[in-house]
Amino acid sequence: ATEGKEEEGKKENNPLRVPQGKPGERSSVLYSAGQFFFEYLVVVSLKKMPDGRYEPKITYQFPKRENLLKGQKEEEERLLKAIPLFCFPDGNNWAPVTEFTSETFSFVLTNVDGSRKIGYCRRLLPSGRGVRLPEVFCIISCLGCFGLFSKILDEVEKRRQISMAVIYPFMQGLRESPFPAPGKTVTIKSFIPESGTELIELTRPVDAHLEHVEFQALLQRLSPHLILHIFASAVLERRLIFLAEELSVLSQCIHAVAALLYPFTWAHTYIPVVPECLLDTVCCPTPFMVGIQMRHLERVLDQPMEEALIVDLCEGKILRAVGDEEEILPIKLQNEMLTSLNRHNNNNNVHTSEQVNALVSEAFVHFFVRMVGHYSSHIKWSKNGSGTFQERAFCKAIASKTNRKFVKKFVKTNMFSLFIEEAEKSRIPQEGKR
């Protein structure tokens, strides 16, 4: 599932090939067709505690897992303990309500081995009369495909209005269906009382690396100029904090920023929505990309933190910066990308979200192709087939001084090292050198 933009790369003399994936990479880049759609569906409800506060608890879990080995059992317990926190990251101050607009958001949990699971959440008010508390339906999956899971959650919400009992057969049917390949559709039969049997079609986008992404969400909130500042900070693996009140805005925008780095992968702390009890994450000296609700802004600013880029997604502005963001990317390429982003921005109404995704991604992939697309001709292959990257020769081969200055910093990042490690392992016959 890593074809992504390879086709496009082939038009260049030095294609920026995407090495095959490995378990530690972000799951929104890697998955294979035929996997289970999801691992668990859980319902998280708010339970009133003796002190009057509400605590999120799992009240329903499908499937119940039997006969787990000790290690698996520990991992499951860890997972089930973390989920409620991320379903209600906004703390314990809730009050029953009669109306609540349902919202969709996602979170990411990183396992000990570096692999990631995604939680897709729909927070809704159960049907009924009088005041009630919202609950969250959360689907845990290793597969990154926001659009597809939003559609599944629509179906779950529709059934929830009838009865919990109607959700189970639908999820069972889904669990027995293989995850479709990019561009393919899977049809799930589902019976609903009163309505009879329905056929639900779930289609994956053709471009697998963009199916977890909504660049439109970013373009609607930030100017192209600011998006480039954020991209520059992310490329050098700095600390990035995004602020918004709505969980859906935070999760969409952070997934979009991470996707701008394709075919590279953000390999550090990555929490699209930080639960209130984990706010001191921002004191971390290591790189991170996190989303925090606007209500916690004061607390965040009071924390003793190292240099970070703090982005206000509500007002579309940067609240705190390192100061050199303007100079990180080579100016000529920066201007080309600005022109490209402005063009998509002006045509917002004309393009579908898939088209916007493709156009925006193309601009950023093109940047990497121009900068480091020649990497494959600087891997020296030994007779036994193992490769060694020649970093000095690779940097020297860049004619432009400003481009070279940027690349010398970029080659020191974790994301570039991981990419090269994979490339050294996966020898691909070079085109054009037959």
N, C-alpha and C positions, 0 to 999 in steps of 0.2 A: 504494500500500500504506500510505497514511497515514490511512485512515478512522479507525482506532483508536477513540477515544472521542468522535468528532464527534457521533454520534447522541445520546449522553448530554448533550453540551454544549447541544444544541438545546432541551433542557427548560429551560435557564436563559435569562434575558433576554439575557444577553451571552455567546453561545457562545465558548468558547476554541477557535477554529478552528486546525487544524494546517496551516501553510503547506506547499506542496509541497516535496519534498526537494531537496537538491543534493549534488554529489559529496563534499564535505568532511564530511558528517554521518556519525555512527556507523552502520556497516552493519547493526546490529541494529534500526535503525528503517527503513531504506530498502532496498528491492530490488523488482524487478518480476518478475512471473511470466513464464516463458518464457526466462529466463536459463539459462545452464549451471548445473547443480547445483554443480559444483566446478571449480577450475582444475587442481589437481594432487593426486595421492595420492603421498606419499613414505613410505619406510620409513627410519627412523633407527636405526642400530645402534651399539653401543659398540665401539670399536676400541682394542686395547691399544697404548699408546705405549711407546717404549724406557724411559722412566722409571717404567714400571709403572702409570701412571694410565690411565684410559680416556677416550677422546675421542669424542663423538657425531659420526657421519658419515652422510650420506645414502647408502644402499646400493641403493635402488630408486626410480625415479621414473616416474610415468605421468601424462599422456602425455609422451613426449620431444618437445620443441618444436623444429621445424626452421624454417629461413628466417625467423628473427626479425630485425626491423630493429635498428639499433644501440642506440637508446634502450630498446627492449623487452628486448634481450639484457642490457643493463646492469641493468635492473630485475629481470629473472629471476635474474641472478647474485646481486644483493643479497638477494633473497628466499631463494634456496637456501642462502645463507651464514648467514642469521639463523635459519632453521628449526631446525637441530640444537640450538642454544642453548636455544630455548624448549621443545623436546621433552624435554630433560634439564636443566631449570633448576637442579637440585639439586647441580650440581658434578660433579667427576670421580672421586669416591671410591666406586667400585662394586666389588662382589665377585660372582662367579658364584653362583647359588643354585639349589636344586631346586624351590622353591615361591615363587610370587609372585602376589598378588591383583591382577588387572588393574584399572586405574583409567582413568577418562575425565575429561579436563579440556580447557580451550580457552585459546588465547592470542590476542592481537590485535596485528597489525603495522600501523603507520601509514605510508602512502606519503608521498612528498615533497609531493604535492598535497593531503594531508590526508585522502584516502580511506583506508578501512581494510579489511584482509583478516583473516579469522578462521581460525585453525588449530584444527581439532578433533582431539584426540589420544586414542588408546587405547594405553596402555602395557601390554604383556603379555609373558608368557614363551613363546617358541616351543615347540611340542610337541617331545618328545624325551626322552632319558634322561640322567641325570647332571646335573652342574651346568651352568647356562647363564646367559646375561645377558639381561635384558629388552630388548625393542626397542619402538619406538613407530611405530604407523601414524598418519600425520597427513594429514588432508584439508584442503587450503587452499581457501577459498571466500570470495566477497564477501557471501555470504548468511548472515544471522544467524538460525539456527533450531536451537538446541541439541538439542531433543528428536528432531528428524528425523535429525540427523547421528549422534546416539547410536545410533539404530536402524540406520543404515547401517554404523556401526562394529561393531555386534553381528554383522551379516552378514559383514563383513570378518574378524572374529575367528573366526567359525564356519568360514569357508573356509580361514583360515590353519592351522587344526588338520589340514586335509586336505593342502593344498599351495598354495604361492604361485601356481602356475599357474591355480588355480581362481578367484583373486581378479580376475585381469585381465578375463575376459569379463563379470563382474558389474559392474566399474567402467566398462567400455566401454558396457554397456547403460545404466548410470546417466548417463553423459556424453551419451548420445544422447537422453535423456529431458528434456523441458522442465521447469523448476521449476514446481510447481503454484501456482495462485493460493490465497489464504487460504481454508481450509475445503475445498479440493479435494484429490483423491487422484491419484497417478500409480502405475501398476502396472508393475513391472519383471519381465520373464521371466528366470529364471536357472537354468542347468543345473548340477547337482552330481552327480559320479560316484556311483554306488550309489543316490542318492536320486531321480534323474530331474529333470524340469523343475519349478521352484518359481515361484510368483507372489508377488512381494513388494510389498505395498501401503504406500506412504508418503503420509501425510496431513498437510497443514499445518493448524495450529490456525486457527480462524475469526478470532481477534483477532490480527492480524499483529504488533502491537507487543509482544505478550507471549510470542512463541514462543521467545525466547532466554532466558527468565526462569524462575526457580524461587524464588518469594518464600518458600516453605516453608523453604528452606535457611537463610534469614535469620532467620525466626521461631523456628526450632528452636534457634538459637544465641544470639540476642540478645533482650533484653526490648524490648517496644514503646517504652519510655522511651528506651532507648539508640538504637533505630532512628531515633527522631525527632531525637536529637542528631546522628546521622550525616547524616541528611537535611538538617538545618539547615546543617551545615558544607558539604555538597556544593552546596546552593543558593547559598551565598555564594562558591563556587569556592575553597575552601581546600585545604590539603594533607591527604590522607587515606592512612593506611597501615593495611593489614589484615594480621594475622598468623594463620597456621594451618600445620600441618605438611602436611596433604594438599592436593595440587594441585587436586583436584576441589572441595574446600570453598572454597578461595580463589577459583577462577574462578567458581563458582556465586554466591557471596555478592557478589562485586564486580559481576558482571553485574546482579544484583538491585538493588544500590544505584544503579547508573547508570540502571536502568529506573524507579526511583522519580521521576526528574526529568522523565519524559514529560509533556507533549509537547516539553519542552526537551531539549537534547542536551549531554552533557559534551563540551566541545570542547578539553580540555587533555590532557596526558600521561595515558595510560590503559593500564596494564600489569597485567592480572589476575594474572600470575605473573612476578615479576622474576627473570631468571637471575642466578646468583651473581656473575657478572662485571660486572653492571650495578647492583650495590647502591648505588653512589654517586648513583643517581637521587634518593635521598632528600635530597641536599644542594641540590637544585634550588630556586631562589627562586620559581619559578612554580608555579601550582597543579598537583597531580597526584593520581591515584587509583591506588594500586598494591597488589599483594599480595606478601607476602614470607614465605618459610617460617620457621617458629618457630625453627629451628636457627640462624638468622642474627640473632636478636633482639639479642644483645650488640653485634654489629658495627653494627647499625642505630642503637642507642642511643648508640654512641660517635661516630657521624658528627656533624659540625658542621651541624645542620639548623635551619631556621627553624621557627616555630610550626607544629605539625601535630597532627592527631588520630590517635592510634595505638590501633587496636582489636584486642583479643585475641579471636579467634573460638573458640578452644578453651575458654577460661574464661568467655566471654560478658561481658567487661568492657572498660572503656576504660583504657589504661595511661598515656596522656598526653593532655591536652586544653588548649585555649586558655583555657577557664574561663567563657566567656560563652554556651556552647551552649544553656543553659536559656532564655536571654532573646532568642534570635534570632527565633524564630517568635512571632507574636501568641498570647498565652496562651489566649484563647477557642478559637481554631482548633486550637491544640496539644491542648487537652483533648478536642475533638471527634475528632481523629485518634487520640488514645490510646484513647478509648472504642471506636472502630471497630476498631483493631488488637487490642485485648484481646478483643473479641468473636470475631474470627477465630481468635485464639490458643486460646480456650476450646473452639472447635468444631473444632479441628484434625482430629479423627478423623472428623468428619462430612463435611467438604468434600473433594472431589477437588483435585488440585493446580491444575487449570484454574480451579476455583471460587475457591480461595484467591488465585490470581493476579488474577482479575477483581475480587474484593472489595478486595484491598489496593490495586490500581492505582486503583480508583474513589475511594478515600479521598484519595489524593494528587492525582489529577486534579481532584477537587472543591476541594481546597485552592487550586490554581492558578486555577481558574475564579472562586472567590470573591475572590482577590487581584487578578488581572490580566485577568480575563475580559472587561473592558470596553475592552480595548486597541483593538479594531477600530473603535470609534466615535470614536477619537482619531487616526485616520489621515486626513490631509487629502488629497483627491485633486485633482490638477490636470487640466486639460482633456485633456492628452496621455496621461492614464491612469497617471502615476507618483504614488506616494503619499509623504507626509512625516509621520512620527510626531510628534505634539505631546506631548512628554514632560511639560512642566509642567502642562498642562491635564489630562493623564491622571492625574498624581499628585494634583492638587487635587480631582479628582472622587471621591477616596476619603474617605468621611465619617469613618471611625474613625481616630483619631490613631495608635494602635498599628499598625494595618494600613498606614497611610501611611508610618510610620517604616520598616517592613520593606520596602515596595515601593520606597522611595527608594534603598535599598541594592541591591535586586534588579535595578533597571533599569540599574545600572552594570556588571552581569556580562556576560561574553562570550556566555553562552547566551541571555540575553534579547536582546542586540543582534543576534545571528544570526537569532533567531526573528523579530524585527521587520523586519530587512532582507528576509527572505523574504516577510513579510506585505506590505511596501511594493511588492513586485514582483508579487504575485499577488492582483489585485483580485477579490474574490468579492462578488457582489451580496448586499447585506445583507438577512437575513430580518427581518421585522417592520417594515421601513421602506418598504413598497410604496406 
